Amino acid sequence: MAFHFKRAARENVSLLIGLAGGTGSGKTYTAMRLASGISAGKPFAVIDTEAGRAKHYGDQFAFDHGDLKPPFRPDAYADAIKAADEAGYPVIVVDSVSHVWAGDGGCLDWQDDELDRMAGDDWKKREACRMAAWIKPKMGHKSMVQKLLQVRAHLILCFRAEPKIEMVRGKDGKMEVIAKQSLTGLDGWIPVCEKNLPFELTISFLLMAQNPGIPHPIKLQEQHRALFPLNKLINEESGKRLAAWASGATKPAAADSTQPPEAASPESERRPSAAVTYITPNEAIALETWATSLGAVRKFKRDFQVEMFSHITVARHDEAKKWLAAAQDIVKGAV
């Protein structure tokens, strides 16, 4: 079979955009603004894994909503995205893609299910089967990613992010706790997802709760830097500039970074559940470190029905510490 070449031209490029952030960072609202700009006012699709929360923005943006419910298997995501692509939506927002990894029935739960199937309650056998139990979940996730790369619509993937730490040896030889360094995260904040997925993204940003909607670039290549001034909110104009670049515009208009930053949207618009107060990142790190030392991370998250330690509310902080103290007593008693 003959293989042919032709002169490369940037035209009709499909975008794969990642927005990661913790609670209150403005992921959903920012994704909607960006999608609205890219689609030039045409309705876009939103695949919602968070019990219909995206519909809070139904009076602000023109989009069609689809509920994706547990179990959050990779093939369920792939099927939902395929349906939106075949329906002709110019942009598809997935909020959140973190559930396919750490949500109810996601890859982490799938690996647990495989481990139960292979070894039951035989803990010695479970340890021997731990790696083999990852075969089906990882193959399923890989298949989903390959299908995402074939989508012709522009994809905006929202990721939850949580602060991570690591132990390193300092110059004085002592061990120090520092923010985890990662090519797929920023300043210790790591997207909750399979470790290779962020490398497939065209562009990715970290959003922070103290400046919701302001981009902190994780992956921003030279040709896109003029489109996203780092002192301004990602908004509809950002989407229009990005769409122009993807369509093949010779020189899409750069953003005016000399203007003062746009005021953030009211908290009530950006985050409908703003009345809930969460623990600080440092408190979340302390809880996760404690739970990790006890080997109780998964059980803690299940008992408190959270996907990340940063989702513990201030009202439940003492309860969480008591839970960990009780778990520590059990571990000591078993030694």
C-alpha positions in Angstrom: 0.0 0.0 0.0 1.5 3.4 -1.1 2.1 5.9 1.7 1.7 9.6 0.6 2.8 12.9 2.1 1.5 16.4 1.6 2.5 19.8 2.9 1.4 20.2 6.5 -1.1 23.0 7.3 -2.7 23.7 10.6 -6.4 23.4 10.0 -9.4 22.0 11.9 -7.1 20.9 14.8 -9.0 19.2 17.6 -8.2 20.6 21.0 -7.8 18.5 24.2 -7.8 21.0 27.1 -7.3 20.2 30.8 -8.5 22.3 33.7 -7.4 21.0 37.1 -8.1 22.4 40.5 -9.2 21.9 44.1 -12.6 22.8 45.5 -13.7 26.4 44.7 -11.1 27.0 42.0 -13.7 27.7 39.3 -13.1 24.6 37.1 -16.7 24.2 35.9 -17.4 27.9 35.4 -14.1 28.4 33.6 -14.8 25.4 31.4 -18.2 26.8 30.4 -16.7 30.2 29.5 -14.0 28.6 27.4 -16.4 26.2 25.7 -18.8 29.1 25.0 -16.1 31.1 23.3 -14.7 28.1 21.3 -18.2 27.2 20.1 -19.0 30.8 19.0 -22.3 30.8 20.8 -23.5 27.4 19.5 -24.7 24.9 22.1 -22.0 22.7 23.5 -22.3 19.4 25.4 -21.6 18.9 29.1 -21.1 15.4 30.4 -21.7 15.7 34.2 -20.5 13.2 36.7 -21.4 15.3 39.7 -25.1 14.7 40.2 -26.3 17.5 37.9 -24.2 20.3 39.4 -23.4 21.6 35.9 -27.1 22.5 35.5 -26.6 25.4 38.0 -25.1 27.3 35.1 -28.0 26.5 32.7 -29.2 30.2 32.8 -25.7 31.5 31.9 -24.6 29.4 29.0 -26.1 27.6 26.1 -25.4 23.9 26.6 -27.0 20.5 26.5 -26.6 18.4 29.6 -26.0 14.7 30.1 -25.8 12.9 33.4 -23.1 10.2 33.6 -23.8 8.0 36.7 -21.8 5.4 38.5 -20.1 3.0 37.9 -17.6 5.3 36.3 -16.0 2.8 34.0 -13.8 4.0 31.1 -16.1 2.6 28.5 -19.0 4.6 30.0 -17.0 7.8 29.5 -16.0 6.7 26.0 -19.6 6.0 25.0 -20.9 9.3 26.4 -18.2 11.3 24.5 -18.8 9.3 21.3 -22.5 10.1 21.5 -21.8 13.8 21.9 -19.3 13.8 19.1 -21.7 12.0 16.7 -24.4 14.5 17.7 -22.3 17.2 16.2 -21.5 19.3 19.2 -18.5 21.6 18.5 -17.3 21.4 22.1 -17.6 18.7 24.8 -17.0 19.4 28.4 -16.4 16.5 30.8 -16.8 17.4 34.4 -15.1 15.6 35.9 -12.8 13.1 34.3 -11.3 12.3 37.7 -14.2 10.0 38.5 -13.0 7.5 35.9 -10.0 7.0 38.0 -11.0 7.6 41.6 -14.8 7.7 41.5 -17.4 5.1 42.4 -16.7 2.1 40.1 -13.7 3.9 38.5 -10.4 2.2 37.8 -9.3 2.1 41.5 -12.5 0.3 42.4 -12.3 -1.9 39.4 -8.8 -3.1 40.5 -10.3 -3.8 43.9 -13.1 -5.8 42.3 -10.5 -7.8 40.2 -8.5 -8.5 43.4 -11.6 -9.8 45.1 -12.4 -12.0 42.1 -8.9 -13.4 42.0 -8.1 -13.8 45.7 -11.1 -13.2 47.8 -10.1 -12.8 51.5 -6.8 -14.7 51.2 -4.5 -11.8 52.0 -1.4 -13.6 51.0 -2.9 -14.4 47.6 -4.2 -10.8 47.3 -0.6 -9.5 47.6 0.6 -11.9 44.9 -2.3 -10.8 42.6 -2.1 -7.1 43.2 -0.3 -6.3 39.9 -2.3 -8.7 37.8 -5.5 -7.1 39.1 -4.5 -3.9 37.2 -4.6 -5.6 33.8 -8.3 -5.0 32.9 -8.6 -1.5 34.5 -5.5 -0.3 32.7 -6.5 -1.8 29.4 -9.9 -0.2 29.7 -8.5 3.2 30.5 -6.0 3.0 27.6 -8.8 2.1 25.2 -10.8 5.1 26.5 -7.9 7.5 25.9 -7.3 6.2 22.4 -11.0 6.9 21.6 -10.7 10.4 23.0 -7.8 11.1 20.6 -10.1 10.3 17.7 -12.9 12.7 18.6 -13.3 15.6 16.2 -15.0 17.9 18.6 -12.9 20.0 21.0 -12.7 18.4 24.4 -12.4 20.2 27.7 -11.6 17.8 30.6 -12.0 19.0 34.2 -9.8 17.3 36.8 -10.0 17.5 40.5 -6.6 18.2 42.0 -5.3 17.6 45.5 -2.1 18.7 47.2 0.6 16.0 47.4 3.8 15.8 49.4 7.0 13.8 49.3 10.0 13.1 51.5 13.4 14.2 50.3 16.8 14.4 51.9 17.9 18.0 52.4 21.4 19.5 52.1 22.0 18.7 55.8 21.2 15.1 55.3 17.9 15.2 57.1 14.6 14.2 55.6 12.3 17.0 54.6 8.7 17.2 53.6 8.2 19.2 50.4 5.4 19.7 47.8 5.5 16.8 45.3 7.3 17.6 42.1 5.5 16.4 39.0 5.5 17.1 35.2 1.7 16.7 35.3 1.0 19.0 38.3 2.1 22.3 39.7 3.4 23.4 43.2 2.4 20.1 44.7 -1.1 20.1 43.2 -1.6 16.9 41.2 -4.6 16.1 39.0 -6.6 13.1 40.2 -6.3 10.8 37.1 -4.2 8.1 35.5 -0.6 9.3 35.5 -0.2 9.3 31.7 -3.4 11.0 30.7 -2.2 14.6 31.2 0.6 14.1 28.6 -2.1 13.7 25.9 -3.5 17.2 26.5 -2.9 20.1 24.1 -3.0 22.6 26.9 -3.5 22.3 30.7 -3.9 24.7 33.5 -4.1 24.5 37.3 -6.8 26.8 38.9 -6.5 27.8 42.5 -9.3 28.7 45.0 -7.6 32.0 46.0 -7.7 33.2 42.4 -10.5 31.2 40.7 -10.3 31.1 36.9 -6.7 32.6 36.7 -4.5 30.2 34.7 -1.4 28.6 36.2 0.1 26.8 33.2 1.0 23.1 33.6 1.4 22.6 29.8 1.4 25.7 27.6 3.4 25.6 24.5 5.0 28.6 22.8 2.3 28.9 20.1 -0.4 29.2 22.7 1.2 31.6 25.2 0.0 34.8 23.6 -3.6 33.4 23.8 -3.6 33.1 27.6 -2.2 36.0 29.6 -1.5 34.8 33.1 -2.9 37.8 34.8 -6.4 37.5 33.4 -9.3 35.1 33.8 -9.8 32.4 31.2 -13.0 33.5 29.5 -15.0 33.5 26.3 -12.4 35.6 24.5 -9.8 33.0 25.4 -12.0 30.4 23.7 -12.5 32.6 20.6 -8.7 33.1 20.2 -8.0 29.4 20.7 -10.7 28.4 18.2 -9.2 30.8 15.6 -5.8 29.2 16.1 -7.3 25.7 15.8 -9.1 26.6 12.6 -5.8 27.6 11.0 -5.7 31.4 11.4 -2.3 32.7 10.3 -2.0 34.9 13.4 -4.9 34.8 15.8 -5.2 38.0 17.9 -3.2 37.9 21.0 -4.8 38.9 24.3 -4.2 42.3 25.7 -2.2 41.6 28.8 -1.8 45.2 29.7 -5.4 45.6 30.9 -6.1 45.0 34.6 -7.3 41.5 35.5 -11.0 40.9 35.0 -13.0 40.7 38.2 -13.8 37.2 39.3 -17.4 36.1 39.0 -19.5 36.3 42.2 -18.9 33.2 44.3 -22.6 32.4 44.1 -22.2 32.1 40.3 -18.8 30.3 40.3 -19.5 27.8 43.0 -23.1 27.1 44.0 -22.1 25.2 47.1 -20.0 28.1 48.5 -21.6 27.9 52.0 -19.6 24.7 52.7 -16.2 25.5 54.2 -13.4 23.0 53.6 -10.2 22.4 55.6 -7.0 24.1 54.4 -4.5 22.4 52.0 -2.0 21.9 54.9 -4.7 20.3 57.0 -5.6 18.0 54.1 -1.9 17.1 53.6 -1.6 16.3 57.4 -4.6 14.0 57.3 -3.4 12.2 54.1 0.1 11.7 55.6 -1.4 10.2 58.7 -3.8 7.9 56.8 -1.0 6.8 54.5 1.2 5.9 57.4 -1.6 3.6 58.6 -2.3 2.1 55.2 -5.9 3.5 55.6 -6.3 5.9 52.7 -8.9 3.9 50.8 -11.0 3.0 53.9 -10.9 6.6 55.1 -12.2 8.0 51.8 -14.9 5.4 51.7 -16.0 6.0 55.3 -16.1 9.8 54.8 -17.5 9.5 51.3 -14.9 11.8 49.8 -12.5 11.4 46.9 -9.8 13.7 48.2 -8.7 14.7 51.7 -9.2 18.4 50.7 -13.0 17.6 50.5 -13.2 17.1 54.3 -15.3 20.0 55.7 -14.2 22.0 58.6 -17.2 20.6 60.5 -15.9 17.1 60.1 -12.2 17.8 60.7 -12.2 16.7 64.3 -14.2 13.6 63.4 -11.6 12.7 60.8 -8.7 13.1 63.3 -10.6 10.9 65.8 -11.1 8.3 63.1 -7.4 8.2 62.3 -6.5 8.1 66.0 -8.8 5.1 66.4 -7.2 3.4 63.4 -3.8 4.1 64.8 -4.8 2.4 68.1 -6.0 -0.7 66.1 -2.7 -0.9 64.2 -0.7 -0.6 67.5 -2.8 -3.3 69.1 -2.2 -5.6 66.2 1.6 -5.3 66.4 
